[in-house]
Amino acid sequence: MKTLSKLAAFFIFICSTIFGQTYGLDGLDPSLFEKYRVPVINYRSIYLNTRFNYNSIVHNSNNNFESNDRLYENYQFQLQPVFNCSYESEEKEYGFVGNVRLIGNSRLNKWEYEPNVNKNHVISYSYQINLSPKVIYYVQNSDYFFSSSLNAEILIDRSDEKYSNNGDTNAEFVKYDNQEYEIEIGFGYGKIRNVTPLVQAARFQNRLMVLNKLNNRFNDETMLALAQQFSKSAAYNTVYDRVDKFFWNDIESILNNNGISLNELNQYSNSYIREVENELKFLRYEGCRISSIINLDYTKIRQHRTNGSYANPLEETSLLSAGIKAELSKQINLRSQFRTEISLKGGSFLTNNPIDKQEYSIQNMIGYWYELTDRFVIQCTNSFQYTIRNSSETGHITQNIFTMSANYFWEDNITSGFSYNWQHIGYNDIYRYVDHTQNTQSINFNLSYIFTSNFLMK
C-alpha cells in the first residue's frame, strides 16, 4: 500500500510538472490580501441533490470441516432539497442553510452455515431536517462584533426488520427519533476574510498577459475591483438566467477602463480566459479573530420497538457551557496558507440526574495548504480534542485526526487525487466501565467529475 501511495503521488507530480500551466501569481502583491475588502454579496438559492447507492458482497468458504456462504446487499436512495441564503459585507454577515433529506434503504444479510440458514432483511425509511442560521454584526464598522448561531438536526427513522432462522420467522418494527440543538452566542474582536477572489484575479491577469492582451500588470485598484467581481460569482448564478453573459460583461467593464477588450478573442482564448473561475484551488482566508462564547447543547434520543422495549428516552441531555475561541489564517506566501483554531470550553449538565455533572474540553486544528501549480493542490490538517467529564469518577476522551491529501485538476471538470487519514480515539470512563484505544488508517483514491463550477477545497 505504501508503494502504491508513493507511485500515485509521483504520478500526480509528474502530470502537474508536464501539463501544469504557469502558476500565475508572481505579479500579485501579498499586501493585497490585507487590503482586500468584502463587497456586498446577497443571494439565495434552491437546489436538489439525489444519490443512489448499491453495495453487494458475496463470501464463499469451503474446507474439510464446514461450508459457509454469505450474501450482503444494500440499496439506498436519497433525495435532498437545499435552501441557501447568504448576505456578506464589511458591516455584517448572515446566512441560513436548510435542507430536508429523505432516505429509503433496503438491506439483506443472508448466511448459510451448514446445516443452518439465517436471513435478516431490513426495509427502512427516514427523513432528516437540518437548519443552520447564523449572524455576525460588527459594531459601528469596527472590528468588534456580536455573533449568534443555531444548529438544529431532527432525524426520524422507521424500519421493518424480518429475521429468519431455519424457516422460523420473526418480524419487528423499530422507531428511532433523534433531536439535536446547539445555540451559540458570542462577542469578540477581529475579522477573517475570504480572499480567494484575489487569486482568481491574479490568474486572470496572467492569462491576459499570455494572450498578449495586457502588457503591464494591473494596479492595486484594478486588482481589488476584479477580486470583488469574482467574489460575486455565486450571486450571479442565483440572480440571472444568462449567468455567463452578465458576469463577464461586468468583468469587461472593468477592463475597458484599462483599454482592454475581450471581443476579438477566438474560441480557444475565450475558454482559456473563462477557465479561471473553475480552476481547482483551496479556500484562502486572511485575518485573525478571538471571541468569548456561550453554548447551549440539547440532545434527545428515543427508540421504540414493537415489543415495547426502549419505550422511554434513551438519552436526554442539556449542557450549558462557556468558553473562548481564537482563529488565525495567514497567507505565508503566494502559494501557501497556514490556518489554526483553538478553543477552550467548560460547563455543567442541566438535565435532572445526569450521569455526567460537568464537561471540559480543548480543541485545536492546524492546517497547511500548498499549490504546486494551478493544477496541483496539497492539503495537510490535524485536529485534536481532549474532553474531561466528571461524574462519580472522572473520565476523559482523547481524539486526534490527521489528514493529508493531494488533488490534481485535469480538463473538462475532471479531478483526481488521493488522501491519507489517521484517526486515534482513546476513551476512559470508570463510571461506565469503558477503557479502550482505537487507531484507524485509510488511503483513498478518487476520480471525480464535477457538474458545477468553483472547485474549492476547505
N, C-alpha and C positions, 0 to 999 in steps of 0.2 A: 504493500500500500504506500509506503514512504517513497519507493522508487517511482511509482506511478504518479504521485503528487509532484515530485521533482520534475518528471518529464512534462507534466501538464504546465507547470509554471514556466519551464524553459520554452515550451512551445508557444505560450501566450507572449512571452518576452520577445521571441524571435519575430512573431507576427507583428507585434507592436513596433519593433525596430524597422522591419521591412516595409510594412504598409502604413505605419503611423505617419501622420502629417506633421508639419512643423507645429510646435506646441502653441505658438501664437499669443503668448502672454509677455513676451520680452519687452513690449512697449508700454506696459501698464505700470504706472507709478504706485507702489504699495501703499503710499499715504492716502490714496483714493478710497481704500477700504474704510478708513476712519472718517473721511469727508462725506461718504455717501449717506443720503437721507432718503427715507422711505416715502414715496408719493402716496396719495390717497388711492387705495385699492379697495374696491367694493364689488362683490359678485356673489351670485347664488347659483347653485347647480343641482340638478337631479339626474342620477344615472342608475343603471341597473347592472348588477353582477350576477352571473349564473355560473354554475360549476356542476360537472358530472364526474364522479369517480367510480372506478370498478377495480377491485382487487381480488385476486384468486391465488390460492396456494394449495398445491397437491403434494402430499407426502406419502411415500410408499416405502415400507421396510419389510424385508423377509429374511429370516435366518432359520437355523435348525430348531429353534425353540418356539418362535412365535411369528405371527404375521400382523402388521399394524398399518392400516390405511387411514389417511386423514384428509379431509377436504374443508377448505375455508373459502367462503365467497362473501363479498361485501359490495353492495350497491349503495351509492349516496348521491342525492341531488340537492343542490342549494339554489335558492333564489333570494337575492338581497337588493332591494331598492335602497338608495342612499340619498339623503338630502344634505347639502353642504352650504353654509352661509358664512361669509368672511368679510370683515372690514379691517383695514390696517392703515395707519398713518403715524406721524410722529407724535400726535397728541393722545391717541387711544387705539386699542385693538379689541375687537370682539369677534367671536366665532361660534358657530353651532354646527355640530355634526350629529345627525340622527339616522339610524338605519334599523330595518327590520329584517331579520334573517329567518327564512323558512327552510327547514331541512327535513327531507324524507330519507329513511335509511332501512335497508333490508340486509340482515346478516345471518348467514347459515354456517354452522360449525358441526361437521359430521365426522365421527371417527369410528372405525371398526377395529376392535381388539378381540380377536377370536377367543371365545365364541360370542362376545358382547358387541352390540351395535348401539351407539349413543348418538343422539341428534339434538341440536339446540338451534332453534330458528327464532329470530327476534325481528319484528317489524316495528319501527318507531317513527314518530314524527315530533317535531319540536319547532318552536319559534322563539327567537331571541330579540329583545328590544334594547338598543343602546342609545343613550342621549348624553351629549357632551358639550354643554355650553361653557364659555369662558369669557372673561372680561379683564382687560388691563387698562387702567386710566392713569395718565401722567398728570401730576398736579401743576397747573399753570405753566404748561410747556417746559417743565423742568424734568430732571431725571428721577424725581421721587414719584412713586406710583402706588396705587391700590390695585389689588387683583382678587378675583374670585372665580371659582370653577366648580363644576359638578360633573361627576361621572356616575351614570346610572346604568345598571345592567339587570335585565329581568329575563330569566330563562325558564320556559315551561316545556317539559318533556313528557311524552306519553309513549308507552311501549307495550306490545303484546309479546309475551315470551312463551314458547312452547318447548317442553323438554320431552324427549322420548328415550326410553331405556329398554331395549329388547321388546319393543311393542307397547310398553306401558307409557301412556302419555299424560303429562301434567301441563296445565296452562295457567298463566298468571298475568295479571295486568298491573303495571307499575306506573305510578305518577311521581314525578320529581319536579319540584319548584325551587328556584334559586333567585334571591334578590340581593343585589349589592349596590350600595350607595356610598359615594365619597364626596364630601363637601369641603372645600378648602378656601380660606380667606387669608390674604397676606398683605403686607406692607413692606416696601423696600426701596432700594436705590440702584440705579444703573439701567442700561439698555443693551440688548443684544439684537443686532440687525441681521437680516438675511442679505448678504452681499453677493450671492451667486450671480445676479444680473450683471455685475461688473465684469465677471469672467466671460459672459456671453458677449458683452460689448467689446472686450479686448479681442476676442476671437473674430468677431465681425470686422473689426478694424484690420486685423491681419489678413483676412481673406480679400478685403477690398484692395489691399496692397499687392497681394499675389496676382489679382486680376488687373493690375495697373490702373485701378480706378482712384487710387489715393497715393500721392507722392510723399506727403509729410503726415506724421501722426496727428490725431485729433488733440485739441487742447483739453484741459480738465473739464471745462464747462460742457463741451460736446460729449465727452465720455460719460459724464454723470447723467446727461439728458438721455443718451442711448440706454444706459443701465436702467433708468426709471421706466423707459418704454418697454424694455424686455421684462421688467418685473410685473407688468400688467397683462402678460400673455394669457394667463388663466382667466382673467376677467373678460377678455375679448371672446374667449370660447363660449361664454355664457350670455353675452350681450348681442353679438352679431351672428347672422346666418352665414354670411360670407366672411369668415374669420380672417382668412389669409389676405384678402383684399384690403380690408380696413387696417389690419395690424401693420402690414408693410407699407401702406400709403402713409401712415403716421411716421414710420421709420424714415421714409424717403423725404418727408417734410423737414426732418432734422438734417438730413444730408444736403438738401437743397441750399440750406444756409451756408454750407461749406463748398458750394459749387459742384456737387456730385449728383449724378442721376443714374438710376438703375434701369432706365427704359431700353437701353440698347444692348442689354446682356442677352447672350444666346441661352439655349435651354440648359446646357451643362453649367454655365456660370451662374445662372439663376438658381439652380438646385444647390450648387456649391455654397452660395451665399446663405440660402434659407436653411441649410442643414445645421447652422449654428444653434438654432432653437431646440434641436432634437438630439444634440450630442450627449454622450454619456459623461456625467460629471457627478461630483459629490456636492451636497448642500454646504455652502460656505456661510459661516456666521462670524461676526466680529463684535466684540464688546465684552463687558462683564456685568454681573448683576448679583446683588445679595438681598435676601428678603427673610422676614420672620413670618411664619405661617401657623395657622390653627386648622387642624383637621378633625373631621367627624366621620368615622367609618362605621357603616352598619351593614351586617350580613345576616340573612335568614335563609335557612335551607330546610325544606320539608320533603319527606319521602313517604309514600303510602303504597302498600301492596294490597291485593285483593283479600289476603287472609287477615288483614287488619294490623299487621306488624308495622313498626316505624310510622305510626299514625301521628305522633307528636313531632314538633320541630327537632330535627337532629342537631341543629346549631342555630343559635341566635346570639349575636354579639354586637356590642356598641363600644367603640374605642374613641375617646376624646383625647387628642394629643396636641402638642405644640412643639415647634422646632425652628431651626434656622437652615437656610439653603443658600449656597454660593455657586455661581456658574461663571465660567471663563471660556471664551473661544477666541483664538488668535491665529491669524494667517502668518505662519512662520516665514514663508516666502511666497512667491507666485505659484508654486506647485503644491504646497503642503499646508495642512491645517492641524492645530492642536486644540482639543476640547477636553474640559474636565468639569465635573459636577460633584459636589459633596453636600450631604445633608445630615443633620442630627435631629432626632425626634424622640419624644417620650410622652407617655400619657397613661391614663387609667381606663379600665373597662367599666362601663356604666350598667351593664346587664346585671340583673339580680342573680346572686350566687354564681358568678363566673368561675370557671376553673382557673383562669389566669387573672391576677389582680392588676398588674402593670406590664407595660411593654416599652422597651427602649431599643432604638436601632440607629445604626450608622450606615450610610450608603455612599459609595464612591464610584464614579465612572471616569475612565481615562481613555481617550481615543486619538488616533493619528490617521490622517488621510493624506494620500500622495497620488498625484497624477504624473505618470511617467511620460505619456504623450496625451494627445487629445482623444486617444482610443483606449488607453490602459489606466485603470484606476485601482489602487491598492488601499485597503482599509484594515485597521487593526484596533480593536477595542477590548477593554477589560472592565467588568462590572463586579463590584464586591459589596456584600451586605452582611452585617452581623447584627443579630437580634437577640435580646435577652428578655425572657418572660419570667415574672415572679408569681409563683403560686405558693403552695405549702413548701415546695422546694423550688430552686432556681434552675431553669433550663435555658438552653441557647441554641441558635441556628446559625450556621455559617454557610454562605453561598458565594461562589465565585464562578463567573462565566467569562471565558476568553474566546474571542472570535477573530479570525484572520481570513480575509477574502481578497480575491483578485478578479476583476471583470474586464473583458475585452469587447469593445464595440466594433462590430463588423459593418456591413452596409444594410440598407433597407430594413431598419428596425430590428436587427438581429444582434443579440449579445450572448456571449459565452463566458464561463468562468468556473472557479471552484472556491470552496470555503472550508475552513477547518474550525471545529468547535470543541472546546474542552470545558466541562462543567463539573464542579465539585460541590457537594452538599454534605454538610456534617450536622447531624441532629442529635441533641442530647436533652432529654426531658425525664428526670427522675420520677416526676409525678405520674407520667403516662407510661413509664417503664419502656422508654424508647431510647436507644443509643446506637446509632449506626452512621456509617460514612459511605457515600456513593460517589464514584467517579465515572464519567462517561465521556467518550470521544467519538467524533463523527467527521467524515470527509464527504463533501457533496460536490458533484459536477453538474453543471446546468447549461442548457442551450435554450434561449428564450426568444420568442417573437413578440414584440410589444405593439399593440394596436393603437396606443395613444402616444403623444409626444412627451418630451421632457423626461429623460432618463435620470432621475435624481436619486442618489444614494444617501440615506440618512446616516 
